[in-house]
Amino acid sequence: MFGVPAFLASDAVGRHDQTRILGHAADAYHRIDIRDTSRTLEVRSGDTAIARTTRPVVLYESGFAPRWYVSREDVQEKELTPVEGRTFCPYKGLASYYDIGEAKKAAWSYREAYPEAGRVDDLVSFEPDKVEVYLDGERLHLEPGQQVVPHGVDRSLGTDEVLSS
């Protein structure tokens, strides 16, 4: 159903499905797995400790590096500055962003994640190319191509339609 606007999808004879599609139709080959771990995750911005946990949640998503999420209990919230604007993921929901010091949009959270991604609901994840993220003492780095980028005419990841529903 790619290329169909973000309202109702039609079948071959013009009948409409009853399920509203936001963003784009789910890709049968796109997968998200979410796991609890007992690894040590630390986040720093220069000399400032932003987060430390021994119970991070890791989200594996097709085509992207694993993303590590931290409970707000383990984050120094005073170091997170909420910023205007959100993005939409058709698999997880609306993401809110935070600056950390001079690092723009260095962290994000799905404050009301979709039920299918509920294990990361209201947790915080950090961009390892904007702040220092250490897993078991080893610094994480994003490889080229691991940034989330909307693509294709059916991949509108804007928030307007989501917010109006």
C-alpha positions in Angstrom: 0.0 0.0 0.0 3.0 2.3 -0.5 2.2 5.6 -2.0 -1.2 5.8 -0.4 -1.9 9.0 1.5 -2.0 8.8 5.3 -5.7 8.4 5.6 -7.5 5.2 4.4 -5.9 2.6 2.2 -8.0 1.2 -0.7 -8.0 -2.3 -2.0 -8.0 -3.2 -5.7 -11.8 -2.6 -6.1 -11.9 0.7 -4.2 -13.2 -0.5 -0.8 -11.5 1.2 2.1 -9.9 -0.6 5.0 -11.3 0.5 8.4 -7.8 1.0 9.9 -6.3 4.4 9.5 -2.7 4.5 8.3 -0.4 7.2 9.6 2.8 7.9 7.9 2.9 4.9 5.7 1.8 1.3 5.7 3.8 -1.0 8.0 6.6 -2.8 6.1 6.3 -6.5 6.6 10.2 -6.7 6.5 10.7 -4.0 9.1 11.2 -5.4 12.6 11.6 -4.0 16.1 12.9 -6.1 19.0 13.1 -4.7 22.5 15.2 -6.4 25.2 16.1 -5.7 28.8 19.8 -5.9 29.7 22.0 -5.8 32.7 24.8 -4.0 31.0 26.2 -0.7 32.2 25.3 2.3 30.1 26.7 5.7 30.9 26.1 9.0 29.1 28.4 12.0 29.5 28.6 15.5 28.1 32.2 16.6 28.7 32.7 16.3 32.5 28.9 16.1 33.2 27.3 12.8 34.0 23.9 12.7 32.2 22.8 9.1 32.9 24.0 5.9 34.4 22.2 2.6 34.6 22.7 -1.1 34.9 19.3 -1.8 33.5 19.1 -0.2 30.0 16.6 -1.3 27.4 18.0 -2.0 23.9 15.8 -1.5 20.8 16.9 -3.3 17.7 15.3 -1.9 14.5 15.8 -3.1 11.0 18.5 -1.0 9.3 19.7 0.9 12.3 22.2 0.6 15.1 20.8 -0.7 18.4 19.4 2.2 20.4 19.8 2.1 24.2 17.1 3.6 26.4 17.4 4.6 30.0 14.7 5.0 32.7 14.2 8.6 33.7 15.1 7.5 37.3 18.6 7.0 36.0 18.9 10.3 34.1 19.9 13.7 35.4 16.7 15.4 34.1 18.1 18.9 34.9 20.6 18.3 32.1 17.9 17.8 29.5 16.4 20.9 27.9 13.1 20.1 26.0 13.1 21.6 22.5 10.2 22.5 20.2 9.2 20.1 17.5 8.7 16.4 17.4 9.0 13.7 14.8 6.7 10.7 14.0 7.7 7.1 13.7 4.9 4.8 12.4 6.3 2.0 14.6 6.9 3.8 17.9 4.8 7.0 17.9 5.8 10.7 18.5 9.3 11.5 19.7 10.1 14.5 21.8 13.7 15.8 21.8 16.1 17.4 24.3 19.3 19.5 24.0 22.1 18.6 26.4 24.3 21.7 26.9 25.4 22.8 23.4 24.5 19.5 21.8 21.2 20.0 19.9 18.6 17.2 20.0 21.1 14.9 21.7 18.4 12.9 23.4 14.8 11.8 22.7 11.9 10.0 24.3 8.6 8.5 23.1 6.5 9.9 26.0 3.5 7.9 24.9 4.9 5.1 22.7 2.6 2.9 20.7 1.6 -0.3 22.6 3.8 -2.4 20.3 6.8 -0.4 21.5 5.5 0.1 25.0 8.7 -1.1 26.7 10.5 2.1 25.7 7.5 4.3 26.7 8.8 7.4 28.5 12.4 6.2 28.5 15.2 8.4 27.2 17.7 7.5 24.4 20.9 9.4 23.5 22.6 10.2 20.2 26.2 8.7 20.5 27.4 11.2 17.8 26.3 14.2 19.9 27.1 13.1 23.5 29.4 10.4 24.9 27.6 7.1 25.3 29.5 4.2 26.9 28.4 0.6 27.0 30.3 -1.5 29.6 33.1 1.2 29.4 33.4 1.2 25.6 32.3 4.3 23.7 29.6 3.8 21.1 29.8 5.4 17.7 27.2 5.5 14.9 28.4 4.0 11.6 27.6 5.9 8.4 24.0 5.3 7.3 22.6 4.7 10.8 20.8 8.0 11.0 17.0 7.9 10.8 16.0 9.7 7.6 12.5 9.8 6.0 12.6 8.7 2.4 10.1 8.1 -0.4 6.8 9.8 -1.2 5.0 7.5 1.3 7.4 8.1 4.1 6.1 11.4 5.5 7.2 11.5 9.1 5.6 14.8 9.9 3.5 15.2 13.0 0.6 17.3 11.7 -1.7 14.4 10.9 -0.9 12.5 14.0 -1.5 15.5 16.2 -4.9 16.2 14.5 -6.2 12.7 15.0 
